[in-house]
Amino acid sequence: MARIAIMVLRVAVLFNLITGIIFWTGNAAPLQVVHILLGIIAVLSLWTLGILQGMRGGSFGLALATFVVGFLLALVGLFQKNWLPEPNANHWIIQVIHLVLGLAAIGLGERVAGLYRRLTAKSASA
């Protein structure tokens, strides 16, 4: 299950990074719905990884971090049009925050998946 969750997270974040960059160039508006759906899937995958490693006896702090980062990523992503709307010259600030949260999500997901693998290997050898 964790292997599937990390692969889904990787693919979703990669696609969303690509489409996000294309959005910044002013193109790919039709892909916005796909971007949002894959963003939600990425957040759910991150949360799944956090829960799985927590259930294996992993770090509560890491599990909590997956939920905080995932929630903030979704919150900023879904409502960024309402904060500093796009005609505003400072909208890029919200976009950069969203990008940083997306990168944090993949980094955190990789960290949590690695911890899950180590915990699983340790319990299998015991």
C-alpha positions in Angstrom: 0.0 0.0 0.0 2.8 2.4 0.9 4.6 1.6 -2.4 1.5 2.6 -4.3 0.9 5.7 -2.3 4.5 7.0 -2.9 4.3 6.3 -6.6 0.9 8.0 -6.9 2.4 11.0 -4.9 5.4 11.2 -7.2 3.4 11.1 -10.4 0.8 13.5 -9.2 3.4 16.0 -8.0 5.4 15.7 -11.1 2.4 16.3 -13.3 1.3 19.2 -11.1 4.7 20.8 -11.2 4.7 20.7 -15.0 1.2 22.1 -15.3 1.8 24.7 -12.7 4.8 26.0 -14.7 2.6 26.0 -17.8 -0.1 28.0 -15.9 2.6 30.6 -15.0 3.2 31.1 -18.7 -0.5 31.8 -19.2 -1.3 28.6 -20.9 -3.0 25.2 -20.1 -6.2 26.7 -18.5 -8.1 23.6 -19.6 -5.8 21.5 -17.5 -6.8 23.3 -14.3 -9.4 20.7 -13.3 -6.9 17.9 -13.8 -4.4 19.9 -11.8 -6.8 20.3 -8.9 -7.9 16.6 -9.0 -4.3 15.3 -9.0 -3.5 17.8 -6.3 -6.2 16.3 -4.1 -4.9 12.8 -5.0 -1.4 13.9 -4.0 -2.6 15.2 -0.6 -4.5 12.0 0.0 -1.4 9.9 -0.9 0.7 12.0 1.5 -1.8 11.5 4.3 -1.9 7.7 3.5 1.9 7.5 3.9 1.7 9.5 7.2 -0.9 7.1 8.6 0.9 4.0 7.4 4.2 4.9 9.0 2.4 6.0 12.1 0.6 2.6 12.4 4.0 0.9 12.1 5.3 2.7 15.1 6.9 5.5 13.3 7.1 9.2 14.2 3.9 10.9 15.4 5.5 14.2 14.4 6.1 13.1 10.8 2.5 11.8 10.6 1.2 15.1 11.9 3.5 17.0 9.5 2.0 15.1 6.5 -1.5 16.3 7.6 -0.4 19.9 8.1 1.6 20.2 4.9 -1.2 18.4 2.9 -3.9 20.6 4.4 -1.9 23.8 3.7 -1.1 22.7 0.2 -4.8 22.0 -0.5 -5.9 25.2 1.2 -3.5 27.4 -0.7 -4.2 25.6 -4.0 -7.9 25.8 -3.8 -8.2 29.3 -2.6 -5.2 31.1 -4.2 -7.4 32.9 -6.7 -9.1 34.6 -3.8 -5.9 35.9 -2.2 -4.1 38.5 -4.2 -6.2 37.9 -7.3 -4.3 37.4 -10.6 -4.5 40.9 -12.0 -2.6 41.9 -8.9 1.1 42.1 -9.5 1.8 40.3 -6.3 -0.1 37.1 -7.1 3.2 35.4 -7.7 3.8 35.3 -4.0 0.8 32.9 -3.5 2.0 30.8 -6.4 5.5 30.5 -4.9 4.0 29.5 -1.6 1.9 26.9 -3.3 5.0 25.6 -5.2 7.1 25.4 -2.0 4.3 23.5 -0.3 4.2 21.1 -3.2 7.9 20.5 -3.0 7.6 20.1 0.7 4.9 17.5 0.2 7.1 15.4 -2.1 10.1 15.7 0.2 8.0 14.8 3.2 6.4 11.9 1.3 9.8 10.5 0.4 11.0 10.8 4.0 7.9 9.1 5.4 8.0 6.4 2.8 11.7 5.7 3.6 10.9 5.5 7.3 8.0 3.1 6.5 10.3 0.9 4.5 12.8 0.7 7.4 10.1 0.0 10.0 8.6 -2.7 7.8 12.1 -4.3 7.2 12.8 -4.1 10.9 9.6 -5.9 11.9 10.1 -8.5 9.1 13.5 -9.4 10.4 12.4 -9.6 14.0 
